[in-house]
Amino acid sequence: MGGDALAKSKTRRRRSGKSASGAADLRVIPLGGLGQIGKNCTVFEYGDDLVMVDCGLMFPEEDMLGIDYVIPDVSYVEERRENLRAIVVTHGHEDHIGALPFVLPRLDVPVYATKLTLGMIRNKLKEAAPAYEPRFHEIRAGDVVELGAFSFEFIAVCHSIPDGVGYALHTPLGTVVHTGDFKLDPTPIDGRVTDYGTFAELGRRGVLLLMSDSTNVERSGFTASERLVGRTLEELFRLHRNRRIVLATFASNLHRAQQVFDVAARFNRKVVLMGRSMINNVALARELGYVSVDESLLIAPQDVDKIPHNRLVVLTTGSQGEPFSGLVLMSKGEHHHIKLSEKDVVVVSATPIPGNEKLVSHTVNRLFACGCDVVYERERQIHVSGHAAQEELKMMLSIVRPRYFVPVHGEYRHLVRHNQLAQDTGVPARNTFLLLNGDVLQISADKAQIKGNVPFGSILVDGRVMGELEGSVMQERRDLSEEGILTVSVVLSTDGVLLRPVVTESRGFLHVDMAEELHREVRETVMKLVETAARKGSIDEEDLAQKIRGRVKDLVRRHTRSYPVIMPLISLVEV
Amino acid sequence: MGGDALAKSKTRRRRSGKSASGAADLRVIPLGGLGQIGKNCTVFEYGDDLVMVDCGLMFPEEDMLGIDYVIPDVSYVEERRENLRAIVVTHGHEDHIGALPFVLPRLDVPVYATKLTLGMIRNKLKEAAPAYEPRFHEIRAGDVVELGAFSFEFIAVCHSIPDGVGYALHTPLGTVVHTGDFKLDPTPIDGRVTDYGTFAELGRRGVLLLMSDSTNVERSGFTASERLVGRTLEELFRLHRNRRIVLATFASNLHRAQQVFDVAARFNRKVVLMGRSMINNVALARELGYVSVDESLLIAPQDVDKIPHNRLVVLTTGSQGEPFSGLVLMSKGEHHHIKLSEKDVVVVSATPIPGNEKLVSHTVNRLFACGCDVVYERERQIHVSGHAAQEELKMMLSIVRPRYFVPVHGEYRHLVRHNQLAQDTGVPARNTFLLLNGDVLQISADKAQIKGNVPFGSILVDGRVMGELEGSVMQERRDLSEEGILTVSVVLSTDGVLLRPVVTESRGFLHVDMAEELHREVRETVMKLVETAARKGSIDEEDLAQKIRGRVKDLVRRHTRSYPVIMPLISLVEV
């Protein structure tokens, strides 16, 4: 496993990447995930060996109009493809695996991950890159894998998806410890706790660099155990014994699904799964042994009407108010199988991801309008986070006791505050580094420094089309979206005679009484501009377009104080 | 005061609006603010008398592209303008006064409000409707004003802006109590507590209907006192005695401003105001006596560099991450007077209004990137809400003890839950009404019922243009924003000969390598469609446009899986 990569790297070790003394430096290069939450992607480089860890997507910002998602620009790695030994993946969340269908077929290297993570990647590839045959290497926590100059030692961590790992990356210069996405839940549902022992042992032996999850650095205390949610579920099942229970949560939170199955069985209810990703993830997890549920507990969607309301649980997607998800369709009365009424109680077992607040809020309002009861408040303990809070982060820092520290998986403010925590636990300020995407942290035997940067960026994915984050296209979409467009179509002979009346057309322009008058004025203005232009003998198309754009813009602004995109279309015809 | 309205109404009392028995019904009609937070506007109608209470704006939903704000459709009142006795305004927040510049000049009736509220309305009118001369009537808490069949008794309430009132509306059928926006802060900064005594006395005498603020019905317990923020400010001033302090808050929260002035004076710092609305509101409040600050404490923006960092406080707008506000300009390094650095601590004394979370988050990230320290977390007690939480709402219900209850000022879920609270305090479920905008609550001597509805709606304001919420325009803007636009311009002779090559142009289309090829294919397809059309002898313009739209759409979708707006422009020329 990984032997071919190792062999290759040995023959090339001599070519480059060495410091003046002859020993190579270790280079840590985030290509995504720093200064943002999403599209995690990190490269480790030593001599001629590169390894990439994670390759996720990010959901678009509000001003990325029409974009489905964003993936990291990995051209730095593509240009060094022959040196790339593998992609290592820590867990199966979208922000860690979502870019693989685009990136993996192009890089075509082995992938190392745990069984469930590989299963989720395989499902994604099947859909988006069915022709590609991946080279998968299944690892377990505790395994050690040699990849070129690197040796990866995988460490179990507890998170909101099963089978997550962090790792110790042993390099000739020392050991890098990366927590992955983690929390220290001492009573996880699957009994697989974060492996404190290994982290502590690594700390005892000496850690060069710790990279740690910053997502919840703003939260004081400890993140509650997933088991707490199970208790709340029991209470809800007891309280609402005469109603149907509809529970929405993240489709990847299979611990949560397991708890729903367990409580349902205990209260003698059947469970129906709704939402494509919920159905797929539970099927995969059952197949691979991550979720244990008796076949008799589950019923098919078309059979829901055969089960009395108070004997059924609906486990569905839509906890983020996603437009076509199960819960949202139900809230709109558009779901094929579930019609909500005062006989239902809906439990939203999630908190809104930043940016989704309004979608969730609208969904809850619609649910209430269906007449059902809704349980959704933070204080009701129906959801816990998958990320470590301040006390856990300090504990991790204290047991790993790294020489250098780099906070990862966070927006700028999370990184700043995580660095402060590290300093509180005794890491000298000069040894904490605020890396952003593209920065190179260069570590030699005696020091670490941020030295230069590599190309990085965001690739926007819009349907099947990928493009650079080009300011101009997004700006055009914003302009169009805010004010609409007004086209002015002019057909002229080459010597400047109008061959048909000026035609104006608009889209996305606010309806106003003055619209007619405005269009008339625009046409008159354009006709005058054409006359003036014609006096020069021949028509300069570009110049006329420019003038039309300017004058019509003024006119519209004066009438309406709005700024639609003005698009002159001049057709010169030889007659 | 109000005499002319009263006289008018008397002469017309007989005409309409009576029930079969000869006695009129009371009609309570929300035109805005129910099922949403924003654009509050309520109409009370009895016989021939109408009074409108509040007339606010609402900030647009995310899918209202390019809209500046939304105001209520008050055509129901406009059509009955001769019966409208007055507009009563409870306090000076935008969601209660923001539509007045549009609505008041058209309705032209007297306005009743407290001194500060009138001052804020006057400032808005000066800007947006300078020619209009309003008829203002200043009232104070405790005043009673006769308006037709109605008698308004104003009641002091504590809120996040000074000089707010609720009211008892005495009608021939009984008394309606409306809390206005309120909380029960027992230690307000200006000493003007919510007048429990009057609410209790009204309750003792018997209240027909209570309408109560639902904003914070989801929060358990009591809303903390504004005074708590003062304590926190003191601690921050003590902790950061060597830094400049920049504090951002709502420009209308003049209690907060007062506390900043007080603490600054105590710690021997000067204060500079930044942001137009902060400067205007503080000026107005000082002029009218709502804020007390020694002239020597304030310095002008251009003088900030004369004051040492640790002797200055900057009080600014921008706590919601508003694009051109003081704090946001500072965070971008674009502010004329304030450059932030590690010598600054920024205090964001507000919580994000739902929908603003991302704007605030981006601002905080940029502030950290300036090197300054930032205090922004909920748990740090640097902000308190202006609205009553559950325990306060229950207390209000318990002391007013109404026969009927209507929750107001809330989204659907808030109204549902507030009705539940009312039922918990003993109001029978059949006497609680979930009114939505446009619903008519009709109250007679022996019963209340939701009976029919009146025209209502949202007027979108985009610059100077107002329009109905027309699905088509917003849908066009959404289509444009998500996929861009592709125009196809064809110039033909009337018998179908192309007079110049087909020209395609796009805006907001994602840049792709295939763009050139796609444009070529589009042109070829269009040429073929033209040829086919020409074979029929004469060109049917509409039919050709239809065909171009369909075929080009297919072509683009197949190439890119995206759906730009296709806009064919066909010019037929007689040659």
HADDOCK unambig.tbl for C-alpha pairs under 7 A between the chains (distance, minus, plus):
assign (segid A and resid 65 and name CA) (segid B and resid 481 and name CA) 5.64 0.50 0.50
assign (segid A and resid 65 and name CA) (segid B and resid 482 and name CA) 5.05 0.50 0.50
assign (segid A and resid 66 and name CA) (segid B and resid 481 and name CA) 6.46 0.50 0.50
assign (segid A and resid 66 and name CA) (segid B and resid 482 and name CA) 3.47 0.50 0.50
assign (segid A and resid 66 and name CA) (segid B and resid 483 and name CA) 5.86 0.50 0.50
assign (segid A and resid 354 and name CA) (segid B and resid 357 and name CA) 6.87 0.50 0.50
assign (segid A and resid 354 and name CA) (segid B and resid 358 and name CA) 6.75 0.50 0.50
assign (segid A and resid 355 and name CA) (segid B and resid 357 and name CA) 6.73 0.50 0.50
assign (segid A and resid 355 and name CA) (segid B and resid 358 and name CA) 5.92 0.50 0.50
assign (segid A and resid 357 and name CA) (segid B and resid 354 and name CA) 6.88 0.50 0.50
assign (segid A and resid 357 and name CA) (segid B and resid 355 and name CA) 6.71 0.50 0.50
assign (segid A and resid 358 and name CA) (segid B and resid 354 and name CA) 6.76 0.50 0.50
assign (segid A and resid 358 and name CA) (segid B and resid 355 and name CA) 5.91 0.50 0.50
assign (segid A and resid 364 and name CA) (segid B and resid 413 and name CA) 6.94 0.50 0.50
assign (segid A and resid 365 and name CA) (segid B and resid 411 and name CA) 6.98 0.50 0.50
assign (segid A and resid 365 and name CA) (segid B and resid 412 and name CA) 5.23 0.50 0.50
assign (segid A and resid 365 and name CA) (segid B and resid 413 and name CA) 5.05 0.50 0.50
assign (segid A and resid 368 and name CA) (segid B and resid 413 and name CA) 5.97 0.50 0.50
assign (segid A and resid 411 and name CA) (segid B and resid 365 and name CA) 7.00 0.50 0.50
assign (segid A and resid 412 and name CA) (segid B and resid 365 and name CA) 5.23 0.50 0.50
assign (segid A and resid 413 and name CA) (segid B and resid 364 and name CA) 6.93 0.50 0.50
assign (segid A and resid 413 and name CA) (segid B and resid 365 and name CA) 5.05 0.50 0.50
assign (segid A and resid 413 and name CA) (segid B and resid 368 and name CA) 5.98 0.50 0.50
assign (segid A and resid 462 and name CA) (segid B and resid 562 and name CA) 6.99 0.50 0.50
assign (segid A and resid 463 and name CA) (segid B and resid 560 and name CA) 6.68 0.50 0.50
assign (segid A and resid 463 and name CA) (segid B and resid 561 and name CA) 5.03 0.50 0.50
assign (segid A and resid 463 and name CA) (segid B and resid 562 and name CA) 5.71 0.50 0.50
assign (segid A and resid 464 and name CA) (segid B and resid 560 and name CA) 5.50 0.50 0.50
assign (segid A and resid 464 and name CA) (segid B and resid 561 and name CA) 5.47 0.50 0.50
assign (segid A and resid 465 and name CA) (segid B and resid 560 and name CA) 5.49 0.50 0.50
assign (segid A and resid 467 and name CA) (segid B and resid 510 and name CA) 6.31 0.50 0.50
assign (segid A and resid 467 and name CA) (segid B and resid 511 and name CA) 5.79 0.50 0.50
assign (segid A and resid 467 and name CA) (segid B and resid 512 and name CA) 6.09 0.50 0.50
assign (segid A and resid 473 and name CA) (segid B and resid 508 and name CA) 4.62 0.50 0.50
assign (segid A and resid 473 and name CA) (segid B and resid 509 and name CA) 6.20 0.50 0.50
assign (segid A and resid 473 and name CA) (segid B and resid 510 and name CA) 6.11 0.50 0.50
assign (segid A and resid 474 and name CA) (segid B and resid 508 and name CA) 6.40 0.50 0.50
assign (segid A and resid 476 and name CA) (segid B and resid 507 and name CA) 6.03 0.50 0.50
assign (segid A and resid 476 and name CA) (segid B and resid 508 and name CA) 4.68 0.50 0.50
assign (segid A and resid 477 and name CA) (segid B and resid 480 and name CA) 6.65 0.50 0.50
assign (segid A and resid 477 and name CA) (segid B and resid 481 and name CA) 4.71 0.50 0.50
assign (segid A and resid 477 and name CA) (segid B and resid 484 and name CA) 5.94 0.50 0.50
assign (segid A and resid 477 and name CA) (segid B and resid 508 and name CA) 4.60 0.50 0.50
assign (segid A and resid 478 and name CA) (segid B and resid 481 and name CA) 6.21 0.50 0.50
assign (segid A and resid 480 and name CA) (segid B and resid 477 and name CA) 6.65 0.50 0.50
assign (segid A and resid 480 and name CA) (segid B and resid 480 and name CA) 5.88 0.50 0.50
assign (segid A and resid 480 and name CA) (segid B and resid 481 and name CA) 5.93 0.50 0.50
assign (segid A and resid 481 and name CA) (segid B and resid 65 and name CA) 5.67 0.50 0.50
assign (segid A and resid 481 and name CA) (segid B and resid 66 and name CA) 6.47 0.50 0.50
assign (segid A and resid 481 and name CA) (segid B and resid 477 and name CA) 4.70 0.50 0.50
assign (segid A and resid 481 and name CA) (segid B and resid 478 and name CA) 6.21 0.50 0.50
assign (segid A and resid 481 and name CA) (segid B and resid 480 and name CA) 5.93 0.50 0.50
assign (segid A and resid 481 and name CA) (segid B and resid 481 and name CA) 4.49 0.50 0.50
assign (segid A and resid 482 and name CA) (segid B and resid 65 and name CA) 5.03 0.50 0.50
assign (segid A and resid 482 and name CA) (segid B and resid 66 and name CA) 3.45 0.50 0.50
assign (segid A and resid 483 and name CA) (segid B and resid 66 and name CA) 5.82 0.50 0.50
assign (segid A and resid 484 and name CA) (segid B and resid 477 and name CA) 5.93 0.50 0.50
assign (segid A and resid 499 and name CA) (segid B and resid 573 and name CA) 5.98 0.50 0.50
assign (segid A and resid 500 and name CA) (segid B and resid 573 and name CA) 6.10 0.50 0.50
assign (segid A and resid 507 and name CA) (segid B and resid 476 and name CA) 6.04 0.50 0.50
assign (segid A and resid 508 and name CA) (segid B and resid 473 and name CA) 4.64 0.50 0.50
assign (segid A and resid 508 and name CA) (segid B and resid 474 and name CA) 6.40 0.50 0.50
assign (segid A and resid 508 and name CA) (segid B and resid 476 and name CA) 4.68 0.50 0.50
assign (segid A and resid 508 and name CA) (segid B and resid 477 and name CA) 4.60 0.50 0.50
assign (segid A and resid 509 and name CA) (segid B and resid 473 and name CA) 6.22 0.50 0.50
assign (segid A and resid 510 and name CA) (segid B and resid 467 and name CA) 6.34 0.50 0.50
assign (segid A and resid 510 and name CA) (segid B and resid 473 and name CA) 6.08 0.50 0.50
assign (segid A and resid 511 and name CA) (segid B and resid 467 and name CA) 5.82 0.50 0.50
assign (segid A and resid 512 and name CA) (segid B and resid 467 and name CA) 6.14 0.50 0.50
assign (segid A and resid 560 and name CA) (segid B and resid 463 and name CA) 6.66 0.50 0.50
assign (segid A and resid 560 and name CA) (segid B and resid 464 and name CA) 5.49 0.50 0.50
assign (segid A and resid 560 and name CA) (segid B and resid 465 and name CA) 5.47 0.50 0.50
assign (segid A and resid 561 and name CA) (segid B and resid 463 and name CA) 4.98 0.50 0.50
assign (segid A and resid 561 and name CA) (segid B and resid 464 and name CA) 5.46 0.50 0.50
assign (segid A and resid 562 and name CA) (segid B and resid 462 and name CA) 6.96 0.50 0.50
assign (segid A and resid 562 and name CA) (segid B and resid 463 and name CA) 5.68 0.50 0.50
assign (segid A and resid 573 and name CA) (segid B and resid 499 and name CA) 5.99 0.50 0.50
assign (segid A and resid 573 and name CA) (segid B and resid 500 and name CA) 6.13 0.50 0.50
